[in-house]
Amino acid sequence: MTTPALVRSRGTLADLLSGRSNGIGLIRLLLAVGVVLSHSKPLGFGAHDLGYFLTGRQTNVGTMAVYGFFVLSGLLITRSARRTGLIRYAWHRALRIFPGLWVCLLISALVIAPLVTLREHGTIAGFFDNPWDRGGPLAYLQANWWTGVRQYGVGDLFTETTPWGQKVHYSVFNGALWSLKYEMFCYVVVGVLAVTAVLRNARRFVLFLTVALYLSILHDWVTSGHFSGPASTASWSFTPPLVGGMTFYYIVYLGFLFAAGATMDLYRERVPINDALGIGSAVALGLSLLFGGFFAIGLPAFAYLLVWLSVRMPRQLHWVGRKNDYSYGIYIYGFVFQQVMTSLGWSRWGYVPFAAMSVAVAFAAAFLSWKLVERPALRLKDWTPGFVARRSSQRVPVEQQTAVAEEPPGTPPAQLGGPTQELPQQPATLVTGR
């Protein structure tokens, strides 16, 4: 007798997620859109995020999307770190995060902020007076340049003209950027694990770390005293340079999801891709969201579900995000443009029209960001400084120099062999977002 197709293993993660044909691009795109849809309620109407009450105040659609980003990021970034040296790894991560973020900050502070000032105050006189002072446009750039949000707005803009500004009583331009520093923190940890050979020779450490973080989450849930509702939060925090305060709560919860993705990559030959497990994870996630236990049951189920969907997504949908990845742009531009639209009164037509306009505008901004900033930056991922390339070529053995000379003219030095050579690979791109 044959094993029923539903419970029969399709193979392992190593077998089925080895190339570029997967559903990760579509999942990331949907997660980014989910953030925009979720933010449409608080930004447009001052209400709780989408799904907050439906999940028993445990989470919401936007936060779930951020959780998903961290799972997929852990999977992809760990794979990238295993295949590249530390310097190349750091270079790839910087190219993926900083160019898009920096242009977004520049547009927010030097284009959007003056226009909003003109509309709210009738003049931009004084806008650039003392720009480096707290609340000034250049201070906004300086405070947020390295992924941490240490200054949320510019002056008093959006404070009285948006529901969110009226709720928090200060200017907020782009609250969605809060998660990037936690993403960067995870990148740094993975880089340390890679350079110390932990990823290659001691992968059990990552497994133990994942289990330890999960036990901390489980402890939070048990000591909270209720089956549903928000998990208890730890008040401990620290303030690293450049990015500002980071809380123990988010380090643990987001770190667990990132570590779960990393663990699945490191043990990819042992992770089964099974339809029964995938469907079971979806059911467990749904029940935990509706009836409670999300943090103890739903988070690990969500992590496996995303990886299963990445593999089992119909092949006809694998093209999404393969050449054009708009997810990061949607994430970093959605919030600021929703604030602008709300200040213009576009939310007066109701949630559905406002959410649809928010997604459309975010897509447009993401399209321009990808075409003009992100993709050109990623073309530099294999760039090697001239002096490094020259030193590398001088170290090529004599018997290899003939082969080098036969390469077609114009071949980048990094592709000609030597210590700087890297095998072509799929760029591990990611949004975070939080």
C-alpha positions in Angstrom: 0.0 0.0 0.0 1.2 3.5 -0.8 1.3 6.3 1.7 -1.5 8.8 1.1 -0.3 11.9 -0.8 -1.3 14.3 2.0 1.0 12.7 4.6 3.8 11.7 2.3 6.9 13.8 2.5 7.6 15.8 -0.6 11.3 15.8 0.3 13.4 18.0 2.5 14.0 21.7 2.5 17.4 21.1 1.0 15.8 19.3 -1.9 13.0 21.7 -2.7 14.4 25.1 -1.8 17.7 25.1 -3.5 17.1 27.4 -6.5 15.3 30.6 -7.3 12.0 28.9 -8.2 10.0 29.4 -5.0 7.1 31.5 -3.6 9.2 33.7 -1.3 8.8 36.7 -3.6 5.0 36.6 -3.5 4.9 35.9 0.2 7.1 38.9 0.9 5.0 41.1 -1.3 1.8 40.0 0.4 3.4 40.7 3.8 4.3 44.2 2.8 0.8 44.9 1.5 -0.5 43.5 4.8 1.4 46.1 6.7 -0.1 48.9 4.6 -3.6 47.5 5.0 -3.1 47.1 8.8 -1.8 50.6 9.2 -4.7 52.1 7.3 -6.9 51.8 10.4 -4.8 53.6 12.9 -3.3 56.2 10.5 -6.6 56.9 8.7 -9.1 56.6 11.5 -7.2 56.4 14.8 -8.4 52.8 15.4 -6.4 49.7 16.4 -4.5 47.9 13.7 -6.5 45.5 11.4 -7.2 42.2 13.2 -6.4 43.4 16.7 -9.8 42.5 18.3 -10.3 39.4 16.0 -7.2 37.9 17.5 -8.2 38.6 21.0 -5.8 41.5 21.3 -2.9 39.1 20.8 -1.5 40.6 17.6 -2.7 42.2 14.3 -2.1 41.9 10.6 0.8 44.3 10.5 2.7 42.7 13.3 2.1 39.3 11.8 3.6 40.6 8.6 6.7 41.7 10.4 6.9 38.3 12.1 6.8 36.7 8.7 9.5 39.0 7.4 11.8 37.9 10.2 11.2 34.2 9.5 12.1 34.5 5.8 14.9 36.8 6.6 16.5 34.3 8.9 16.2 31.6 6.3 17.7 33.7 3.5 20.3 35.7 5.4 21.8 32.6 7.0 22.1 31.0 3.6 23.9 34.1 2.4 26.3 34.2 5.4 27.2 30.6 4.8 28.2 31.2 1.2 30.1 34.4 1.5 33.0 35.9 3.5 32.3 38.4 6.2 33.2 41.5 4.2 31.1 40.4 1.2 28.2 39.5 3.5 28.3 42.9 5.2 28.5 44.6 1.8 25.4 42.7 0.5 23.4 43.5 3.6 24.3 47.2 3.5 23.4 47.4 -0.2 20.0 45.9 0.5 19.1 48.1 3.4 20.7 51.5 3.3 20.3 52.9 -0.2 16.6 52.5 -0.2 16.3 53.7 3.4 18.5 56.8 2.9 16.6 58.0 -0.2 13.3 57.5 1.7 14.6 59.6 4.6 15.9 62.3 2.3 12.6 62.5 0.4 10.7 62.6 3.7 12.8 65.3 5.3 13.7 67.5 2.4 10.7 67.1 0.0 7.6 65.9 1.9 8.3 67.9 5.1 8.6 71.3 3.4 5.5 70.6 1.3 3.5 69.6 4.4 4.9 72.7 6.2 3.6 74.9 3.4 0.2 73.3 3.6 -0.2 73.3 7.4 1.4 76.7 8.1 1.0 78.5 4.8 4.7 79.2 4.4 8.1 77.4 4.7 9.7 80.4 6.3 11.8 79.2 9.2 11.6 75.6 8.2 15.4 75.4 7.7 16.2 77.6 10.7 18.3 75.5 13.1 17.8 72.3 11.0 20.2 70.3 13.2 18.2 71.0 16.4 16.0 68.3 17.8 12.9 68.2 15.6 14.7 69.8 12.6 14.8 68.1 9.2 18.5 67.5 9.2 18.4 66.2 12.7 15.7 63.8 11.5 18.2 62.4 8.9 21.0 62.2 11.4 18.9 60.4 14.0 17.5 57.8 11.7 20.4 57.2 9.2 21.5 53.9 10.7 18.1 52.1 10.8 17.1 53.2 14.3 14.2 55.7 14.7 15.5 58.1 17.3 13.4 61.0 15.9 9.9 60.1 14.6 8.9 63.4 12.9 9.9 66.9 11.9 8.7 69.8 14.0 5.0 69.6 14.7 4.0 68.3 11.3 1.1 65.8 11.2 0.5 66.4 15.0 -2.9 68.1 14.6 -3.8 67.0 11.0 -3.7 63.2 11.4 -5.5 60.8 13.7 -2.2 59.3 14.7 -0.6 62.6 15.5 -3.6 63.6 17.7 -3.3 60.2 19.5 0.4 60.4 20.3 0.6 64.2 20.5 3.8 64.5 18.5 5.0 64.4 14.9 5.3 61.0 13.3 6.5 60.6 9.7 7.4 56.9 9.3 6.7 54.7 12.3 7.1 51.6 10.2 10.9 52.0 10.3 11.1 50.9 13.9 11.8 47.2 13.0 14.8 47.8 10.8 17.2 48.1 13.8 16.1 44.7 15.0 16.7 43.4 11.5 20.1 44.9 11.5 20.8 43.4 14.9 20.0 40.0 13.6 22.3 40.6 10.6 25.2 41.4 13.0 24.6 38.3 15.1 24.6 36.1 12.0 27.8 37.8 10.8 29.4 37.0 14.1 28.3 33.4 14.0 29.6 33.1 10.4 33.1 34.6 11.1 33.5 32.4 14.2 32.6 29.3 12.1 29.5 28.5 14.2 27.2 28.3 11.2 29.6 25.8 9.5 30.9 23.7 12.4 28.6 24.3 15.4 25.0 24.6 14.1 23.7 23.1 17.3 24.4 26.4 18.9 21.8 28.1 16.7 19.3 25.4 17.5 19.9 25.8 21.2 19.5 29.6 20.9 16.2 29.1 19.1 15.0 26.8 21.8 16.1 29.2 24.6 14.3 32.1 23.0 11.2 30.0 22.6 11.3 29.0 26.2 11.5 32.7 27.2 8.4 33.4 25.1 6.7 30.4 26.7 7.5 31.7 30.1 6.1 35.1 29.2 2.8 33.5 28.1 2.5 31.3 31.1 3.2 34.0 33.6 0.9 36.4 31.9 -2.0 34.7 33.6 -4.3 34.5 30.7 -4.7 32.2 27.7 -5.4 35.0 25.2 -4.5 38.7 25.1 -1.1 40.3 24.8 2.0 38.6 26.2 3.6 40.2 29.2 6.4 42.5 28.1 9.8 42.9 29.8 10.8 46.5 30.6 14.6 45.9 30.2 16.2 47.7 27.3 19.6 49.0 26.2 20.8 51.8 23.9 23.5 50.9 21.4 25.2 53.6 19.5 23.6 55.0 16.2 20.3 53.2 16.4 18.9 54.1 19.9 16.9 52.1 22.4 16.2 48.4 21.8 13.9 46.4 24.1 14.4 42.9 25.4 10.9 42.0 24.4 11.4 42.6 20.7 14.9 41.1 20.7 13.4 37.9 22.1 10.3 37.6 20.0 11.7 38.8 16.7 15.0 37.1 17.4 13.2 33.8 17.9 11.5 34.1 14.5 14.7 35.0 12.8 16.5 32.2 14.6 13.7 29.7 13.6 14.3 30.6 9.9 18.1 30.3 10.4 17.7 26.9 12.1 15.5 25.6 9.3 18.2 26.6 6.8 21.1 25.1 8.8 19.1 21.8 9.2 17.6 22.0 5.8 18.4 18.4 5.0 16.3 17.3 8.0 13.3 19.7 7.6 10.5 17.7 5.9 8.2 19.5 3.5 5.0 17.7 4.2 1.5 18.8 3.2 -0.1 17.4 6.4 2.4 19.5 8.5 1.7 22.6 6.4 -2.0 22.3 6.7 -1.7 21.4 10.4 0.4 24.5 10.9 -2.2 26.7 9.3 -5.0 25.2 11.4 -2.9 25.6 14.6 -2.1 29.2 13.7 -5.8 30.0 13.0 -7.0 28.4 16.2 -4.4 30.1 18.3 -5.3 33.5 16.8 -9.0 33.0 17.4 -9.0 31.3 20.8 -5.6 32.1 22.4 -2.1 30.7 22.8 -0.8 32.5 19.8 2.7 33.1 21.2 3.2 29.6 22.4 1.5 27.7 19.5 1.0 30.2 16.7 4.5 31.6 16.3 6.3 28.3 15.6 3.4 27.1 13.5 3.6 30.4 11.5 7.3 29.9 10.9 6.9 26.4 9.4 3.8 27.5 7.4 5.7 30.2 5.6 8.6 27.9 4.7 6.1 25.3 3.5 4.2 27.8 1.4 7.5 29.0 -0.1 8.0 25.5 -1.5 4.5 24.5 -2.2 3.4 27.7 -3.9 2.1 26.9 -7.4 5.0 27.3 -9.9 2.9 29.7 -12.0 3.4 32.2 -9.1 7.2 31.8 -8.7 7.9 34.7 -11.0 6.6 37.2 -8.5 9.6 39.1 -7.0 12.2 37.1 -8.9 13.3 40.1 -11.0 11.6 43.0 -9.3 11.3 43.0 -5.5 8.9 45.8 -4.4 8.3 44.5 -0.9 10.9 46.7 0.8 9.8 49.8 -0.9 6.2 49.2 0.0 7.2 48.8 3.6 9.4 51.9 4.0 7.1 54.2 2.0 3.7 53.1 2.9 3.5 54.8 6.3 4.8 58.2 5.3 2.4 58.5 2.3 -0.5 57.3 4.4 0.2 60.2 6.8 0.3 62.6 3.9 -3.0 61.3 2.5 -4.7 61.4 5.9 -3.6 65.0 6.4 -5.2 65.8 3.0 -8.5 64.2 4.2 -8.4 61.2 1.9 -9.6 58.9 4.7 -13.1 60.6 4.7 -14.4 58.1 2.1 -14.0 55.2 4.5 -11.5 52.4 5.2 -11.7 50.4 1.9 -11.1 53.3 -0.4 -8.4 54.7 1.8 -6.7 51.3 2.1 -6.9 50.8 -1.7 -5.3 54.2 -2.3 -2.7 53.5 0.3 -1.6 50.3 -1.4 -1.6 52.0 -4.9 0.5 54.9 -3.7 2.9 52.5 -1.8 3.3 50.4 -5.0 4.1 53.5 -7.1 6.7 54.6 -4.6 8.1 51.1 -4.4 8.3 50.8 -8.2 10.4 54.0 -8.4 12.5 53.0 -5.4 13.3 49.6 -7.0 14.0 50.9 -10.5 16.0 54.0 -9.5 17.7 53.1 -6.2 17.5 49.5 -4.9 18.2 47.6 -8.1 21.1 49.9 -9.2 22.6 49.5 -5.8 22.3 45.7 -5.9 24.2 45.6 -9.1 27.2 46.6 -7.1 27.0 43.4 -4.9 30.0 41.8 -6.7 32.1 45.0 -6.9 35.6 44.7 -5.7 37.9 47.7 -4.9 40.6 48.1 -7.5 43.5 47.6 -5.2 42.0 44.4 -3.8 41.5 43.0 -7.3 45.0 43.9 -8.4 46.5 42.1 -5.3 44.3 39.1 -6.0 45.4 38.9 -9.6 49.0 39.0 -8.6 48.5 35.9 -6.4 47.1 33.8 -9.3 49.6 30.9 -9.9 51.5 30.9 -13.2 49.6 27.9 -14.5 46.3 29.7 -14.0 47.3 32.9 -15.7 46.8 31.5 -19.2 43.2 30.6 -18.3 42.7 34.2 -17.0 44.0 35.6 -20.2 41.4 33.7 -22.2 38.5 35.4 -20.4 36.6 37.8 -22.6 37.5 41.5 -22.3 35.8 43.4 -19.6 35.3 40.5 -17.2 35.1 41.9 -13.7 38.3 41.1 -11.7 36.3 39.4 -8.9 35.3 36.7 -11.4 38.8 35.8 -12.6 39.8 33.6 -9.6 41.9 34.2 -6.6 40.9 35.0 -3.0 38.1 37.4 -4.1 36.3 34.9 -6.3 32.6 34.2 -5.4 30.2 31.8 -7.0 27.2 33.4 -8.5 24.2 33.2 -6.1 20.7 34.5 -5.6 20.8 37.8 -3.7 19.1 37.2 -0.3 16.9 40.2 -0.2 14.7 41.1 2.7 12.2 43.7 4.2 11.8 44.1 7.5 10.1 45.6 8.6 8.7 46.1 11.0 
